[in-house]
Amino acid sequence: MAIVDVTQVRPASAGDYLALLKPRVMSLVVFTGLVGYMAAPGAGDWVLGFASMLSIAVAAGAAGALNMWYDSDIDAVMSRTRTRPIPSGRVEREEALMLGLTLSALSVVTMYLAGGLLAAGLLAFTIFFYAVIYTMWLKRLTPQNIVIGGLSGALPPAIAWAAKAGSLSLDPLLMVAIIFMWTPPHFWALSLVSHKDYADARVPMLPVTDGAKSTRIHVFVYSLLFVPLAVAPVFTGLGGVIYGAIAGIGGALFLFLAWRILRSRAGEGDAAQNKPARDLFGFSILYLFALFAALLAERGF
């Protein structure tokens, strides 16, 4: 574990505590949740809707804080995470734990009041799944950690749908499935670039346990499974013409980038060889955002 020179550590700022909440991850979670809420049937209530979205945001931040609390030993080793508030010494682990637990309770109670028992139960399950099942168990146990653990990040559209409609149907579950299947190629592309970090931290990511070639094959296979799911809302009526065009064209490009990874030597040492993996990782974020933005434009207004 990296040794922190306490003489060089500045006091914690508000920004450090905000960083514990993983705001970039939170923004994507809130956005997909908003799409789920707006696409759900019924007129809804703007006050209750805002409270529901706030609950999802706070829950995402709580899960992030709990993740940073538990993974502070790993974060101290990996180059891309060692400047986070805990390994850098600016925030104590106990503070992150208490912040995560407090925000978890507040988010679930608020969601119960604003969205009902089903939405609150799903939200509590999401926090538990990410903080306990993924962070404390799967992440250090199996190279399939991303596949299984991705469920926690996929549930916000269903949670928001339940908060508005009081029930679930095929469409919110389809949105969950899209995010769930998007997660493995997205994160495995990143892991090809950062495989040395994961190896140093002894995290059993796929490139560490099975090698770069196997990871590239997995990225391509999961991309083949993901893209048809991304197009499926057109056939259920959830997505319209705009969505279909984005899903089809973007999906074709997604598969092309995954094929480039398959044919490359990404993850095998030379940083220049990692460009196909970086390209897919970056595009995958844009593609998922575009898919849900199209749903928001067609179903939300």
C-alpha positions as MATLAB code, in Angstrom:
seq = 'MAIVDVTQVRPASAGDYLALLKPRVMSLVVFTGLVGYMAAPGAGDWVLGFASMLSIAVAAGAAGALNMWYDSDIDAVMSRTRTRPIPSGRVEREEALMLGLTLSALSVVTMYLAGGLLAAGLLAFTIFFYAVIYTMWLKRLTPQNIVIGGLSGALPPAIAWAAKAGSLSLDPLLMVAIIFMWTPPHFWALSLVSHKDYADARVPMLPVTDGAKSTRIHVFVYSLLFVPLAVAPVFTGLGGVIYGAIAGIGGALFLFLAWRILRSRAGEGDAAQNKPARDLFGFSILYLFALFAALLAERGF';
ca = [
       0.000    0.000    0.000;
       1.222    3.503   -0.786;
       2.532    5.506    2.203;
       0.997    8.927    2.672;
       3.252   11.737    3.869;
       0.958   13.438    6.377;
       3.066   16.600    6.288;
       2.047   17.063    2.653;
      -1.667   16.398    3.149;
      -3.973   19.397    3.074;
      -7.187   19.476    5.130;
     -10.268   17.988    3.535;
     -12.440   20.361    1.525;
     -16.067   20.194    0.465;
     -14.800   18.996   -2.899;
     -13.119   16.009   -1.249;
     -16.372   14.884    0.332;
     -18.134   15.424   -2.989;
     -15.482   13.265   -4.674;
     -16.394   10.434   -2.286;
     -19.812   10.378   -3.937;
     -18.341    9.722   -7.403;
     -20.250   12.579   -9.077;
     -19.479   11.456  -12.648;
     -20.989    8.052  -11.990;
     -23.852    9.725  -10.155;
     -24.660   11.930  -13.161;
     -25.125    8.938  -15.475;
     -27.228    7.117  -12.877;
     -29.478   10.149  -12.390;
     -29.826   10.659  -16.141;
     -30.924    7.090  -16.839;
     -33.247    7.283  -13.843;
     -34.772   10.497  -15.176;
     -35.454    8.808  -18.504;
     -37.140    5.938  -16.705;
     -39.336    8.348  -14.748;
     -40.314   10.426  -17.768;
     -41.042    7.354  -19.918;
     -43.256    5.730  -17.272;
     -47.037    6.002  -17.787;
     -49.032    8.606  -15.936;
     -48.834   12.341  -15.426;
     -46.681   12.124  -12.334;
     -46.023   14.834   -9.785;
     -43.072   17.181  -10.235;
     -42.411   17.522   -6.518;
     -42.485   13.784   -5.921;
     -40.551   13.250   -9.130;
     -37.814   15.624   -7.993;
     -37.665   13.900   -4.612;
     -37.392   10.532   -6.347;
     -34.530   11.717   -8.571;
     -32.811   13.251   -5.572;
     -33.118    9.951   -3.735;
     -31.489    8.106   -6.629;
     -28.668   10.663   -6.748;
     -28.051   10.455   -3.006;
     -28.172    6.649   -3.091;
     -25.608    6.584   -5.904;
     -23.377    8.882   -3.869;
     -23.838    6.736   -0.768;
     -22.825    3.609   -2.673;
     -19.806    5.452   -4.042;
     -18.709    6.506   -0.552;
     -19.075    2.955    0.769;
     -17.105    1.674   -2.195;
     -14.271    4.129   -1.526;
     -14.305    3.230    2.169;
     -13.891   -0.470    1.518;
     -11.576   -0.193   -1.489;
      -9.195    2.372   -0.029;
      -6.399   -0.234    0.076;
      -6.848   -0.968   -3.630;
      -7.206    2.717   -4.506;
      -3.871    3.458   -2.805;
      -2.090    1.078   -5.196;
      -3.711    1.967   -8.516;
      -2.305    5.015  -10.293;
      -5.684    6.291  -11.496;
      -7.214    6.181   -7.992;
      -4.419    6.900   -5.536;
      -5.272   10.629   -5.467;
      -8.797    9.938   -4.205;
      -9.649   11.515   -0.838;
      -9.017    8.454    1.368;
      -5.739    7.053   -0.034;
      -4.355   10.580   -0.314;
      -5.039   11.043    3.404;
      -7.456   13.962    3.132;
     -10.492   12.032    4.434;
     -10.530    9.301    7.088;
     -12.021    5.910    6.187;
     -14.466    6.155    9.110;
     -15.802    9.445    7.768;
     -16.507    7.875    4.380;
     -18.243    4.928    6.046;
     -20.495    7.129    8.162;
     -21.262    9.380    5.208;
     -22.210    6.383    3.084;
     -24.423    4.805    5.733;
     -26.163    8.090    6.562;
     -26.873    8.949    2.941;
     -28.076    5.399    2.289;
     -30.697    5.651    5.022;
     -31.796    9.130    3.964;
     -32.157    8.142    0.319;
     -34.246    5.039    1.006;
     -36.560    6.809    3.452;
     -37.033    9.719    1.046;
     -37.764    7.356   -1.824;
     -40.331    5.502    0.283;
     -42.128    8.765    1.019;
     -41.942   10.011   -2.571;
     -42.177    6.844   -4.655;
     -43.570    4.072   -2.495;
     -42.430    0.734   -1.170;
     -41.433   -0.923   -4.467;
     -39.159    1.930   -5.521;
     -37.638    2.201   -2.041;
     -37.040   -1.532   -1.892;
     -35.315   -1.523   -5.274;
     -33.200    1.445   -4.220;
     -32.123   -0.266   -0.988;
     -31.300   -3.415   -2.961;
     -29.189   -1.384   -5.394;
     -27.091    0.165   -2.609;
     -26.655   -3.213   -0.914;
     -25.759   -4.944   -4.171;
     -23.100   -2.392   -5.108;
     -21.587   -1.911   -1.663;
     -21.730   -5.488   -0.394;
     -22.245   -7.993   -3.229;
     -20.014   -6.219   -5.754;
     -17.496   -4.219   -3.711;
     -16.956   -6.509   -0.735;
     -17.377   -9.872   -2.472;
     -17.373  -10.122   -6.261;
     -14.716   -7.511   -7.057;
     -11.952   -9.459   -5.293;
     -13.311  -12.914   -6.035;
     -14.068  -13.395   -9.713;
     -13.204  -11.915  -13.133;
     -16.960  -11.878  -13.757;
     -17.299   -9.136  -11.132;
     -18.256   -6.543  -13.733;
     -20.856   -8.790  -15.382;
     -22.741   -9.574  -12.177;
     -22.015   -6.322  -10.378;
     -23.310   -4.298  -13.301;
     -26.861   -4.933  -12.125;
     -26.534   -2.217   -9.487;
     -25.776    0.453  -12.056;
     -28.490   -0.802  -14.381;
     -31.466   -0.540  -12.010;
     -32.116    3.250  -11.790;
     -34.545    3.384  -14.764;
     -36.644    0.646  -13.141;
     -36.480    2.356   -9.749;
     -37.654    5.651  -11.225;
     -40.353    3.928  -13.295;
     -41.655    2.218  -10.149;
     -41.608    5.516   -8.254;
     -43.924    7.075  -10.829;
     -46.078    4.145  -11.941;
     -46.052    2.054   -8.767;
     -45.261   -1.087  -10.763;
     -42.893   -2.489  -13.389;
     -43.404   -3.742  -16.939;
     -41.332   -4.930  -19.893;
     -40.064   -1.492  -20.919;
     -38.239   -0.547  -17.702;
     -36.777   -4.048  -17.524;
     -35.562   -3.606  -21.085;
     -33.812   -0.377  -20.113;
     -32.177   -2.248  -17.226;
     -31.072   -5.002  -19.608;
     -29.514   -2.473  -21.992;
     -27.359   -0.927  -19.273;
     -26.560   -4.342  -17.810;
     -25.238   -5.684  -21.127;
     -23.463   -2.402  -21.922;
     -21.385   -2.607  -18.743;
     -19.045   -5.553  -19.544;
     -17.668   -4.307  -22.891;
     -17.465   -0.784  -21.485;
     -15.424   -1.729  -18.412;
     -13.416   -4.520  -20.016;
     -12.248   -2.021  -22.623;
     -11.029    0.159  -19.747;
      -9.442   -2.823  -18.022;
      -7.354   -3.545  -21.120;
      -5.843   -0.093  -20.731;
      -5.459   -0.308  -16.932;
      -4.597   -4.000  -16.564;
      -1.269   -3.279  -14.849;
      -3.053   -1.290  -12.152;
      -5.457   -4.149  -11.505;
      -2.600   -6.651  -11.426;
      -0.673   -4.520   -8.915;
      -3.791   -4.235   -6.751;
      -4.506   -7.980   -7.106;
      -7.983   -7.350   -8.438;
      -9.043  -10.324  -10.595;
     -10.145   -8.378  -13.634;
     -10.382  -10.434  -16.815;
      -7.095   -9.253  -18.401;
      -5.264  -10.248  -15.190;
      -6.804  -13.701  -14.810;
      -7.455  -14.742  -18.419;
      -5.149  -12.503  -20.417;
      -5.640   -9.731  -22.953;
      -6.648  -11.984  -25.847;
      -9.482  -13.589  -23.865;
     -10.636  -10.159  -22.733;
     -10.747   -8.885  -26.305;
     -12.881  -11.891  -27.278;
     -15.209  -11.247  -24.330;
     -15.572   -7.588  -25.337;
     -16.601   -8.596  -28.854;
     -19.018  -11.341  -27.765;
     -20.751   -9.112  -25.215;
     -20.963   -6.346  -27.810;
     -22.775   -8.791  -30.104;
     -25.250   -9.428  -27.289;
     -25.584   -5.780  -26.319;
     -26.326   -4.124  -29.661;
     -29.513   -6.137  -30.439;
     -30.786   -5.254  -26.960;
     -30.095   -1.599  -27.686;
     -32.309   -1.837  -30.790;
     -35.090   -3.834  -29.071;
     -37.061   -0.812  -27.686;
     -38.051    0.005  -31.280;
     -40.023   -3.245  -31.377;
     -41.721   -2.797  -28.000;
     -42.862    0.747  -28.745;
     -40.604    2.300  -26.122;
     -38.343    3.805  -28.789;
     -39.417    5.594  -31.940;
     -37.808    6.706  -35.200;
     -35.140    8.879  -33.602;
     -34.225    6.171  -31.151;
     -34.132    3.536  -33.894;
     -31.764    5.604  -36.024;
     -29.386    6.253  -33.129;
     -29.528    2.662  -31.915;
     -28.930    1.244  -35.397;
     -26.161    3.556  -36.581;
     -24.502    3.791  -33.179;
     -24.787    0.046  -32.697;
     -23.046   -0.607  -35.996;
     -20.208    1.691  -34.954;
     -20.073    0.027  -31.531;
     -19.642   -3.372  -33.178;
     -16.981   -2.007  -35.518;
     -14.989   -0.652  -32.570;
     -15.399   -3.968  -30.741;
     -14.165   -5.781  -33.860;
     -11.136   -3.461  -33.929;
     -10.366   -4.497  -30.358;
     -10.725   -8.163  -31.312;
      -8.215   -7.726  -34.140;
      -5.824   -5.604  -32.064;
      -3.194   -6.355  -29.434;
      -4.787   -4.055  -26.840;
      -3.731   -4.865  -23.302;
      -0.436   -6.467  -24.283;
       1.963   -3.839  -23.004;
       2.488   -1.120  -25.595;
       0.352    1.917  -24.768;
      -0.066    2.696  -28.470;
      -1.733   -0.689  -28.936;
      -4.455    0.301  -26.459;
      -6.041    2.893  -28.741;
      -8.863    0.577  -29.937;
      -9.772   -0.101  -26.300;
      -9.726    3.596  -25.429;
     -11.854    4.361  -28.478;
     -14.539    1.835  -27.531;
     -14.523    2.938  -23.900;
     -15.087    6.569  -24.893;
     -17.687    5.807  -27.539;
     -19.601    3.465  -25.259;
     -20.339    6.347  -22.893;
     -21.520    8.537  -25.767;
     -23.655    5.734  -27.210;
     -25.449    4.947  -23.954;
     -26.087    8.642  -23.355;
     -27.438    9.059  -26.891;
     -29.773    6.089  -26.509;
     -31.337    7.420  -23.335;
     -31.388   10.996  -24.638;
     -33.421    9.755  -27.603;
     -35.855    7.997  -25.272;
     -36.140   11.179  -23.227;
     -36.843   13.248  -26.333;
     -39.477   10.828  -27.647;
     -41.176    9.715  -24.438;
     -40.416   12.417  -21.919;
     -41.818   15.528  -23.535;
];
